[in-house]
């Protein structure tokens, strides 16, 4: 199982200097990937978890860490498709792939916050149908020259769209979502699936089976679909019942449990720890704890 690490993107510790520090340290320690996530707003009337209070844009962060690293892959987990036009997101992803010399993993999701949909001016209805057409349009933009796409929701007039991504035919497309339709969509259409932040280990085998069955039915290689878990790690002095929470040894056992259940990749994300990824957390203490986790969970540690 490959190991990745979350970039500081949420709260007081998410400064440019800390992003550089974590990205370069993770690369030096042998991590396979760096990851970010998207949250466009924090509802005032119906608050969501506090680590969502202040979050940087993942496209900007990905481009930034591309400039300060050389080998480590740069994953986005995730951006919500309904908030973009395919041509706009395709262009941004292509530029990040060029800037990183072909290291981008493009994670996509459907979104779940009504407030974010309202602010983006897009409907929540038929998100699944829109997502599938969006992915088809992305692939057309990246692989056809010139491209011409006409669908129910999206249109690209006959055009040349350059530059193309470095990775051919395009950057790996990863899909999020835990419901059965989302899992089947990942198996049919994507190069990998990314879990939500609290996806239970006991649910992994059924999810993997659904994803691989959908890939098989679509005539794809089911073993080629990546299974990626976001591990919302909380390092503490004593063991806790919550997954990925407790002592380093207990969290390592949690990692091993996920690996045994079919996970191919897992990334440590400290942004969801209320003592790290919130606006009122002490950024100096957050970075101290982050380096402890970086070294403790590094590949081969």
C-alpha positions as a Markdown table, in Angstrom:
| # | Residue | x | y | z |
|---|---|---|---|---|
| 1 | Unk | 0.0 | 0.0 | 0.0 |
| 2 | Unk | 1.4 | 3.4 | -1.0 |
| 3 | Unk | 1.5 | 6.2 | 1.5 |
| 4 | Unk | 0.7 | 9.9 | 0.8 |
| 5 | Unk | 0.4 | 13.0 | 3.0 |
| 6 | Unk | -2.1 | 15.9 | 3.2 |
| 7 | Unk | -0.8 | 19.4 | 2.4 |
| 8 | Unk | -1.7 | 22.1 | 5.0 |
| 9 | Unk | -4.8 | 23.6 | 3.4 |
| 10 | Unk | -7.2 | 24.2 | 6.3 |
| 11 | Unk | -6.9 | 26.6 | 9.2 |
| 12 | Unk | -4.0 | 28.6 | 10.7 |
| 13 | Unk | -1.2 | 26.2 | 9.8 |
| 14 | Unk | -2.0 | 26.5 | 6.0 |
| 15 | Unk | 0.6 | 29.1 | 5.2 |
| 16 | Unk | 2.9 | 29.1 | 2.1 |
| 17 | Unk | 5.9 | 28.4 | 4.2 |
| 18 | Unk | 4.3 | 25.4 | 5.9 |
| 19 | Unk | 3.0 | 24.1 | 2.6 |
| 20 | Unk | 6.6 | 24.2 | 1.2 |
| 21 | Unk | 7.9 | 22.5 | 4.4 |
| 22 | Unk | 5.4 | 19.7 | 4.4 |
| 23 | Unk | 5.6 | 19.1 | 0.7 |
| 24 | Unk | 9.4 | 18.9 | 0.6 |
| 25 | Unk | 9.7 | 16.9 | 3.8 |
| 26 | Unk | 7.2 | 14.3 | 2.5 |
| 27 | Unk | 9.1 | 14.0 | -0.8 |
| 28 | Unk | 12.4 | 13.5 | 1.1 |
| 29 | Unk | 10.8 | 10.9 | 3.4 |
| 30 | Unk | 9.6 | 8.8 | 0.4 |
| 31 | Unk | 5.9 | 9.5 | 0.4 |
| 32 | Unk | 4.3 | 8.7 | -2.9 |
| 33 | Unk | 1.8 | 11.7 | -3.0 |
| 34 | Unk | 0.6 | 15.0 | -1.6 |
| 35 | Unk | -3.2 | 15.8 | -1.3 |
| 36 | Unk | -5.5 | 18.7 | -0.9 |
| 37 | Unk | -9.3 | 19.1 | -0.8 |
| 38 | Unk | -12.0 | 21.7 | -1.6 |
| 39 | Unk | -14.4 | 23.6 | 0.5 |
| 40 | Unk | -15.7 | 26.9 | -1.0 |
| 41 | Unk | -17.6 | 28.3 | 2.0 |
| 42 | Unk | -18.6 | 27.7 | 5.6 |
| 43 | Unk | -22.4 | 28.1 | 6.2 |
| 44 | Unk | -23.2 | 30.7 | 8.8 |
| 45 | Unk | -26.6 | 29.3 | 9.7 |
| 46 | Unk | -25.8 | 25.6 | 9.6 |
| 47 | Unk | -22.2 | 25.2 | 10.5 |
| 48 | Unk | -20.3 | 22.1 | 9.3 |
| 49 | Unk | -17.2 | 20.7 | 11.0 |
| 50 | Unk | -14.7 | 23.5 | 12.1 |
| 51 | Unk | -11.8 | 22.2 | 9.9 |
| 52 | Unk | -13.9 | 23.4 | 6.9 |
| 53 | Unk | -13.9 | 27.0 | 8.3 |
| 54 | Unk | -11.0 | 28.3 | 6.2 |
| 55 | Unk | -9.7 | 26.2 | 3.3 |
| 56 | Unk | -7.5 | 27.2 | 0.4 |
| 57 | Unk | -8.4 | 26.5 | -3.2 |
| 58 | Unk | -6.9 | 23.1 | -4.2 |
| 59 | Unk | -6.1 | 24.0 | -7.7 |
| 60 | Unk | -3.9 | 27.0 | -6.6 |
| 61 | Unk | -2.3 | 24.9 | -3.9 |
| 62 | Unk | -1.5 | 22.1 | -6.3 |
| 63 | Unk | 0.2 | 24.5 | -8.7 |
| 64 | Unk | 2.1 | 26.0 | -5.8 |
| 65 | Unk | 3.5 | 22.7 | -4.4 |
| 66 | Unk | 4.3 | 21.6 | -8.0 |
| 67 | Unk | 6.9 | 24.4 | -8.1 |
| 68 | Unk | 8.6 | 23.4 | -4.8 |
| 69 | Unk | 8.8 | 19.6 | -5.4 |
| 70 | Unk | 10.3 | 17.4 | -8.1 |
| 71 | Unk | 9.1 | 13.8 | -7.9 |
| 72 | Unk | 6.2 | 13.3 | -5.6 |
| 73 | Unk | 2.7 | 13.0 | -7.2 |
| 74 | Unk | 0.2 | 15.8 | -6.5 |
| 75 | Unk | -3.3 | 14.6 | -5.8 |
| 76 | Unk | -6.5 | 16.6 | -5.6 |
| 77 | Unk | -9.2 | 15.0 | -3.4 |
| 78 | Unk | -11.4 | 16.5 | -4.5 |
| 79 | Unk | -12.9 | 19.3 | -6.6 |
| 80 | Unk | -16.6 | 19.3 | -7.2 |
| 81 | Unk | -17.5 | 19.1 | -10.9 |
| 82 | Unk | -20.8 | 21.0 | -10.7 |
| 83 | Unk | -18.9 | 24.2 | -9.7 |
| 84 | Unk | -17.0 | 24.3 | -13.1 |
| 85 | Unk | -17.5 | 24.2 | -16.8 |
| 86 | Unk | -15.5 | 21.3 | -18.3 |
| 87 | Unk | -13.4 | 23.5 | -20.4 |
| 88 | Unk | -12.3 | 25.6 | -17.4 |
| 89 | Unk | -11.4 | 22.7 | -15.2 |
| 90 | Unk | -9.7 | 20.8 | -18.1 |
| 91 | Unk | -7.5 | 23.9 | -18.7 |
| 92 | Unk | -6.6 | 24.2 | -15.1 |
| 93 | Unk | -5.7 | 20.5 | -14.8 |
| 94 | Unk | -3.7 | 20.6 | -18.0 |
| 95 | Unk | -1.6 | 23.6 | -16.7 |
| 96 | Unk | -1.0 | 21.9 | -13.3 |
| 97 | Unk | 0.1 | 18.7 | -15.1 |
| 98 | Unk | 2.5 | 20.7 | -17.2 |
| 99 | Unk | 3.8 | 22.7 | -14.3 |
| 100 | Unk | 4.4 | 19.5 | -12.3 |
| 101 | Unk | 6.0 | 17.6 | -15.3 |
| 102 | Unk | 3.2 | 15.1 | -15.3 |
| 103 | Unk | 2.5 | 14.4 | -11.6 |
| 104 | Unk | -1.2 | 15.3 | -11.3 |
| 105 | Unk | -3.9 | 13.0 | -10.0 |
| 106 | Unk | -7.2 | 14.7 | -10.8 |
| 107 | Unk | -9.8 | 13.8 | -8.1 |
| 108 | Unk | -13.4 | 14.7 | -8.9 |
| 109 | Unk | -16.6 | 14.7 | -6.9 |
| 110 | Unk | -20.3 | 15.7 | -7.1 |
| 111 | Unk | -20.6 | 17.9 | -4.1 |
| 112 | Unk | -23.0 | 17.7 | -1.1 |
| 113 | Unk | -23.5 | 21.2 | 0.4 |
| 114 | Unk | -26.7 | 23.0 | -0.8 |
| 115 | Unk | -25.0 | 26.3 | 0.3 |
| 116 | Unk | -22.1 | 25.7 | -2.0 |
| 117 | Unk | -24.4 | 24.8 | -4.9 |
| 118 | Unk | -26.4 | 28.0 | -4.3 |
| 119 | Unk | -23.2 | 30.1 | -4.3 |
| 120 | Unk | -21.9 | 28.4 | -7.4 |
| 121 | Unk | -25.3 | 29.1 | -9.2 |
| 122 | Unk | -25.7 | 25.5 | -10.2 |
| 123 | Unk | -28.5 | 23.0 | -9.5 |
| 124 | Unk | -28.0 | 19.9 | -7.3 |
| 125 | Unk | -30.5 | 17.9 | -9.4 |
| 126 | Unk | -29.1 | 15.1 | -11.7 |
| 127 | Unk | -25.6 | 15.5 | -10.3 |
| 128 | Unk | -24.7 | 11.9 | -11.4 |
| 129 | Unk | -25.8 | 12.4 | -15.0 |
| 130 | Unk | -24.0 | 15.7 | -15.2 |
| 131 | Unk | -20.8 | 14.1 | -13.7 |
| 132 | Unk | -20.7 | 11.4 | -16.3 |
| 133 | Unk | -21.1 | 13.8 | -19.2 |
| 134 | Unk | -18.6 | 16.1 | -17.6 |
| 135 | Unk | -16.0 | 13.3 | -17.5 |
| 136 | Unk | -16.7 | 12.4 | -21.1 |
| 137 | Unk | -16.2 | 16.1 | -22.0 |
| 138 | Unk | -13.0 | 16.3 | -20.1 |
| 139 | Unk | -11.6 | 13.3 | -21.9 |
| 140 | Unk | -12.6 | 14.7 | -25.3 |
| 141 | Unk | -10.9 | 18.0 | -24.5 |
| 142 | Unk | -7.7 | 16.2 | -23.5 |
| 143 | Unk | -7.5 | 13.7 | -26.3 |
| 144 | Unk | -9.2 | 15.2 | -29.5 |
| 145 | Unk | -7.5 | 17.7 | -31.7 |
| 146 | Unk | -9.5 | 19.6 | -32.6 |
| 147 | Unk | -12.2 | 18.8 | -30.1 |
| 148 | Unk | -16.0 | 19.1 | -30.6 |
| 149 | Unk | -18.4 | 18.0 | -27.9 |
| 150 | Unk | -22.2 | 18.3 | -27.7 |
| 151 | Unk | -24.1 | 16.8 | -24.8 |
| 152 | Unk | -27.2 | 17.5 | -22.8 |
| 153 | Unk | -25.4 | 19.7 | -20.3 |
| 154 | Unk | -22.1 | 20.7 | -21.8 |
| 155 | Unk | -20.9 | 21.9 | -25.2 |
| 156 | Unk | -17.5 | 22.7 | -26.7 |
| 157 | Unk | -17.5 | 24.2 | -30.2 |
| 158 | Unk | -15.0 | 22.7 | -32.6 |
| 159 | Unk | -11.8 | 24.1 | -31.2 |
| 160 | Unk | -8.1 | 23.6 | -30.5 |
| 161 | Unk | -7.4 | 23.4 | -26.8 |
| 162 | Unk | -3.7 | 23.6 | -25.9 |
| 163 | Unk | -1.5 | 22.9 | -24.2 |
| 164 | Unk | -2.4 | 19.3 | -23.7 |
| 165 | Unk | -1.5 | 17.5 | -20.4 |
| 166 | Unk | 1.9 | 15.9 | -20.1 |
| 167 | Unk | 0.4 | 12.6 | -19.1 |
| 168 | Unk | -1.2 | 10.8 | -22.0 |
| 169 | Unk | -3.9 | 10.2 | -22.8 |
| 170 | Unk | -4.6 | 12.4 | -19.7 |
| 171 | Unk | -4.0 | 12.7 | -16.0 |
| 172 | Unk | -5.5 | 9.9 | -13.9 |
| 173 | Unk | -9.2 | 10.6 | -13.1 |
| 174 | Unk | -10.2 | 9.7 | -9.6 |
| 175 | Unk | -13.8 | 9.8 | -8.3 |
| 176 | Unk | -15.1 | 10.3 | -4.8 |
| 177 | Unk | -18.4 | 9.2 | -3.2 |
| 178 | Unk | -19.5 | 6.4 | -1.0 |
| 179 | Unk | -23.0 | 5.5 | -2.3 |
| 180 | Unk | -23.3 | 2.5 | -4.5 |
| 181 | Unk | -24.0 | 4.6 | -7.7 |
| 182 | Unk | -20.8 | 6.6 | -7.0 |
| 183 | Unk | -18.8 | 3.4 | -6.5 |
| 184 | Unk | -20.1 | 1.9 | -9.7 |
| 185 | Unk | -19.3 | 5.1 | -11.6 |
| 186 | Unk | -15.7 | 4.9 | -10.3 |
| 187 | Unk | -15.4 | 1.4 | -11.5 |
| 188 | Unk | -16.9 | 2.1 | -14.9 |
| 189 | Unk | -15.3 | 5.5 | -15.7 |
| 190 | Unk | -12.3 | 6.3 | -13.5 |
| 191 | Unk | -8.7 | 5.3 | -12.8 |
| 192 | Unk | -9.4 | 5.2 | -9.1 |
| 193 | Unk | -11.7 | 5.8 | -6.2 |
| 194 | Unk | -11.1 | 8.2 | -3.2 |
| 195 | Unk | -12.9 | 7.6 | 0.1 |
| 196 | Unk | -14.5 | 10.2 | 2.3 |
| 197 | Unk | -12.6 | 11.3 | 5.4 |
| 198 | Unk | -14.4 | 8.8 | 7.8 |
| 199 | Unk | -14.9 | 5.7 | 5.6 |
| 200 | Unk | -15.0 | 2.7 | 7.9 |
| 201 | Unk | -12.6 | -0.2 | 7.4 |
| 202 | Unk | -15.5 | -2.7 | 7.6 |
| 203 | Unk | -17.1 | -1.1 | 4.6 |
| 204 | Unk | -14.0 | -1.3 | 2.4 |
| 205 | Unk | -14.4 | -4.9 | 1.1 |
| 206 | Unk | -17.9 | -4.3 | -0.1 |
| 207 | Unk | -16.9 | -1.0 | -1.7 |
| 208 | Unk | -13.9 | -2.6 | -3.5 |
| 209 | Unk | -16.2 | -5.5 | -4.7 |
| 210 | Unk | -18.7 | -3.0 | -6.1 |
| 211 | Unk | -16.0 | -1.0 | -7.8 |
| 212 | Unk | -14.3 | -4.0 | -9.4 |
| 213 | Unk | -17.5 | -5.6 | -10.5 |
| 214 | Unk | -18.5 | -2.4 | -12.3 |
| 215 | Unk | -15.0 | -2.2 | -13.9 |
| 216 | Unk | -15.4 | -5.9 | -15.0 |
| 217 | Unk | -18.8 | -5.2 | -16.5 |
| 218 | Unk | -17.5 | -2.3 | -18.4 |
| 219 | Unk | -14.7 | -4.4 | -19.9 |
| 220 | Unk | -12.0 | -2.8 | -17.9 |
| 221 | Unk | -9.2 | -4.3 | -15.8 |
| 222 | Unk | -10.7 | -4.3 | -12.2 |
| 223 | Unk | -7.2 | -4.7 | -10.7 |
| 224 | Unk | -6.1 | -1.5 | -12.3 |
| 225 | Unk | -8.6 | 0.7 | -10.4 |
| 226 | Unk | -6.8 | 2.4 | -7.5 |
| 227 | Unk | -8.5 | 2.3 | -4.1 |
| 228 | Unk | -7.4 | 5.4 | -2.1 |
| 229 | Unk | -8.3 | 6.1 | 1.5 |
| 230 | Unk | -8.1 | 9.6 | 3.1 |
| 231 | Unk | -7.0 | 8.8 | 6.7 |
| 232 | Unk | -8.1 | 11.7 | 9.0 |
| 233 | Unk | -5.4 | 11.1 | 11.5 |
| 234 | Unk | -5.4 | 12.4 | 15.1 |
| 235 | Unk | -2.3 | 11.4 | 17.0 |
| 236 | Unk | -2.9 | 11.3 | 20.7 |
| 237 | Unk | -1.1 | 10.0 | 23.8 |
| 238 | Unk | -3.6 | 7.2 | 24.4 |
| 239 | Unk | -5.5 | 4.8 | 22.1 |
| 240 | Unk | -9.0 | 5.8 | 21.0 |
| 241 | Unk | -11.8 | 3.8 | 19.5 |
| 242 | Unk | -12.2 | 6.2 | 16.5 |
| 243 | Unk | -10.3 | 4.9 | 13.5 |
| 244 | Unk | -7.0 | 6.7 | 12.7 |
| 245 | Unk | -7.1 | 8.2 | 16.2 |
| 246 | Unk | -4.8 | 7.4 | 19.1 |
| 247 | Unk | -1.2 | 6.5 | 19.5 |
| 248 | Unk | 1.2 | 6.0 | 16.6 |
| 249 | Unk | 1.2 | 2.3 | 17.0 |
| 250 | Unk | -2.6 | 2.1 | 17.1 |
| 251 | Unk | -2.9 | 4.2 | 13.9 |
| 252 | Unk | -0.3 | 2.0 | 12.2 |
| 253 | Unk | -2.5 | -1.0 | 13.0 |
| 254 | Unk | -5.5 | 0.9 | 11.5 |
| 255 | Unk | -3.4 | 1.4 | 8.3 |
| 256 | Unk | -2.6 | -2.3 | 8.2 |
| 257 | Unk | -6.3 | -3.2 | 8.6 |
| 258 | Unk | -7.2 | -1.1 | 5.6 |
| 259 | Unk | -4.4 | -2.5 | 3.5 |
| 260 | Unk | -5.6 | -6.0 | 4.3 |
| 261 | Unk | -9.1 | -5.1 | 3.1 |
| 262 | Unk | -8.0 | -4.1 | -0.4 |
| 263 | Unk | -6.7 | -0.5 | -0.2 |
| 264 | Unk | -3.9 | 0.3 | -2.6 |
| 265 | Unk | -3.1 | 3.8 | -1.4 |
| 266 | Unk | -3.7 | 5.7 | 1.8 |
| 267 | Unk | -2.8 | 9.3 | 2.7 |
| 268 | Unk | -2.4 | 10.8 | 6.1 |
| 269 | Unk | -4.5 | 14.0 | 6.4 |
| 270 | Unk | -4.0 | 16.1 | 9.5 |
| 271 | Unk | -6.3 | 18.9 | 8.3 |
| 272 | Unk | -9.3 | 17.3 | 9.9 |
| 273 | Unk | -7.7 | 17.2 | 13.4 |
| 274 | Unk | -9.5 | 20.0 | 15.3 |
| 275 | Unk | -6.2 | 20.7 | 17.1 |
| 276 | Unk | -4.4 | 21.3 | 13.8 |
| 277 | Unk | -6.7 | 22.3 | 10.9 |
| 278 | Unk | -8.8 | 25.1 | 12.4 |
| 279 | Unk | -8.3 | 28.9 | 12.4 |
| 280 | Unk | -7.6 | 29.1 | 16.2 |
| 281 | Unk | -5.1 | 26.2 | 16.3 |
| 282 | Unk | -1.5 | 27.2 | 17.1 |
| 283 | Unk | 0.4 | 26.9 | 13.8 |
| 284 | Unk | 3.7 | 26.3 | 15.5 |
| 285 | Unk | 2.3 | 23.4 | 17.5 |
| 286 | Unk | 0.5 | 22.1 | 14.4 |
| 287 | Unk | 3.8 | 21.9 | 12.5 |
| 288 | Unk | 5.5 | 20.2 | 15.4 |
| 289 | Unk | 2.9 | 17.6 | 15.4 |
| 290 | Unk | 2.9 | 17.3 | 11.6 |
| 291 | Unk | 6.6 | 16.5 | 11.5 |
| 292 | Unk | 6.1 | 13.9 | 14.2 |
| 293 | Unk | 3.4 | 12.3 | 12.0 |
| 294 | Unk | 5.5 | 12.6 | 8.8 |
| 295 | Unk | 8.4 | 10.7 | 10.3 |
| 296 | Unk | 6.2 | 8.2 | 12.2 |
| 297 | Unk | 4.2 | 7.1 | 9.2 |
| 298 | Unk | 6.8 | 7.5 | 6.4 |
| 299 | Unk | 7.2 | 4.5 | 4.1 |
| 300 | Unk | 9.7 | 2.1 | 5.7 |
| 301 | Unk | 9.5 | 3.8 | 9.1 |
